[in-house]
């Protein structure tokens, strides 16, 4: 029986919005709270992806969210865990041409890492 995916989506979104996702968040959200939420979000992503059916369903729904922050994070997870790759790439390409500079750079970097053009620790 598949775990309650709505619980995981709610938890994912709650943790995501406890992190600094936009430039204006820095100074509003403490570094300690941000770091703690990142650790918990990463652990949640790992837990979700232990059940492939659950992960497929959760990330399918997250890729339909209208919040750019959710889309950026969901696409990165999809690429990392090899889920919904075609849709994730199309979403990132859309963000690059239609998003603001901050989001476009983030999306472009994610695609470059996925394509092997840069490493995750490379500056650009």
C-alpha positions as CSV (number, residue, x, y, z in Angstrom):
1,X,0.0,0.0,0.0
2,X,1.4,3.4,-1.0
3,X,2.1,5.8,1.8
4,X,-0.1,8.9,2.1
5,X,1.5,11.1,-0.6
6,X,-0.4,14.2,0.5
7,X,1.4,14.1,3.8
8,X,4.7,14.1,2.0
9,X,3.8,16.9,-0.3
10,X,2.6,19.0,2.6
11,X,5.8,18.2,4.6
12,X,8.0,18.9,1.5
13,X,6.4,22.3,0.9
14,X,6.5,23.2,4.6
15,X,10.3,22.5,4.8
16,X,11.0,24.1,1.5
17,X,9.4,27.4,2.6
18,X,11.5,27.4,5.7
19,X,14.6,27.8,3.5
20,X,16.0,30.9,1.8
21,X,14.7,30.5,-1.7
22,X,14.8,34.1,-2.9
23,X,17.3,36.9,-2.3
24,X,14.9,38.7,0.0
25,X,14.7,35.7,2.3
26,X,18.3,36.2,3.4
27,X,18.0,38.2,6.6
28,X,14.4,37.2,7.2
29,X,15.1,33.5,7.7
30,X,17.9,32.7,10.1
31,X,20.8,30.7,8.7
32,X,20.3,28.1,11.5
33,X,16.6,27.7,10.5
34,X,17.5,27.5,6.8
35,X,20.2,24.9,7.4
36,X,18.0,22.8,9.7
37,X,15.2,22.8,7.1
38,X,17.6,21.8,4.3
39,X,18.9,18.8,6.3
40,X,15.3,17.7,7.0
41,X,14.2,18.4,3.4
42,X,17.1,16.3,2.0
43,X,16.2,13.4,4.4
44,X,12.5,13.7,3.4
45,X,13.5,13.5,-0.3
46,X,15.6,10.4,0.4
47,X,12.7,8.8,2.3
48,X,10.3,9.6,-0.5
49,X,12.5,8.1,-3.2
50,X,12.9,4.8,-1.4
51,X,9.4,4.1,-2.7
52,X,9.5,4.6,-6.5
53,X,5.7,4.7,-6.9
54,X,5.4,7.3,-4.1
55,X,8.2,9.4,-5.6
56,X,6.7,9.3,-9.1
57,X,3.3,10.4,-7.8
58,X,4.7,13.2,-5.5
59,X,7.1,14.7,-8.0
60,X,4.4,14.4,-10.8
61,X,2.2,16.6,-8.6
62,X,5.0,19.0,-7.6
63,X,5.9,19.6,-11.2
64,X,2.4,21.0,-11.7
65,X,2.7,23.5,-8.9
66,X,2.5,27.2,-9.9
67,X,5.2,28.4,-7.5
68,X,8.6,28.9,-9.1
69,X,10.4,27.9,-6.0
70,X,8.5,24.6,-5.9
71,X,9.2,24.0,-9.6
72,X,12.9,24.7,-9.3
73,X,13.3,22.4,-6.3
74,X,11.1,19.7,-7.8
75,X,12.9,19.7,-11.1
76,X,16.3,19.4,-9.3
77,X,15.0,16.4,-7.3
78,X,13.6,14.8,-10.5
79,X,16.9,15.1,-12.2
80,X,18.8,13.9,-9.1
81,X,16.5,10.9,-8.6
82,X,15.9,10.2,-12.4
83,X,12.2,10.9,-12.3
84,X,10.1,12.7,-14.9
85,X,13.3,13.8,-16.7
86,X,11.7,15.1,-19.9
87,X,9.2,17.2,-18.0
88,X,11.8,18.5,-15.6
89,X,14.1,19.6,-18.4
90,X,11.2,21.3,-20.3
91,X,10.3,23.1,-17.0
92,X,13.8,24.3,-16.4
93,X,14.1,25.5,-20.0
94,X,10.9,27.4,-19.6
95,X,12.1,29.0,-16.4
96,X,15.3,30.1,-18.1
97,X,13.5,32.0,-20.8
98,X,10.6,33.3,-18.7
99,X,11.8,33.7,-15.2
100,X,13.6,36.5,-13.4
101,X,17.4,36.5,-13.4
102,X,17.7,34.7,-10.0
103,X,15.5,31.8,-11.1
104,X,16.8,31.6,-14.6
105,X,20.4,31.3,-13.4
106,X,19.3,28.6,-10.9
107,X,17.5,26.7,-13.6
108,X,20.4,27.1,-16.1
109,X,22.9,25.8,-13.5
110,X,20.7,22.8,-12.7
111,X,20.6,21.9,-16.5
112,X,24.4,22.4,-16.9
113,X,25.1,20.0,-14.0
114,X,22.6,17.4,-15.4
115,X,24.2,17.7,-18.8
116,X,27.7,17.3,-17.4
117,X,28.8,20.7,-18.5
118,X,29.8,21.7,-15.0
119,X,30.2,19.9,-11.7
120,X,28.0,20.6,-8.7
121,X,30.8,22.6,-7.0
122,X,31.8,24.6,-10.1
123,X,31.1,28.3,-9.8
124,X,29.3,28.7,-13.0
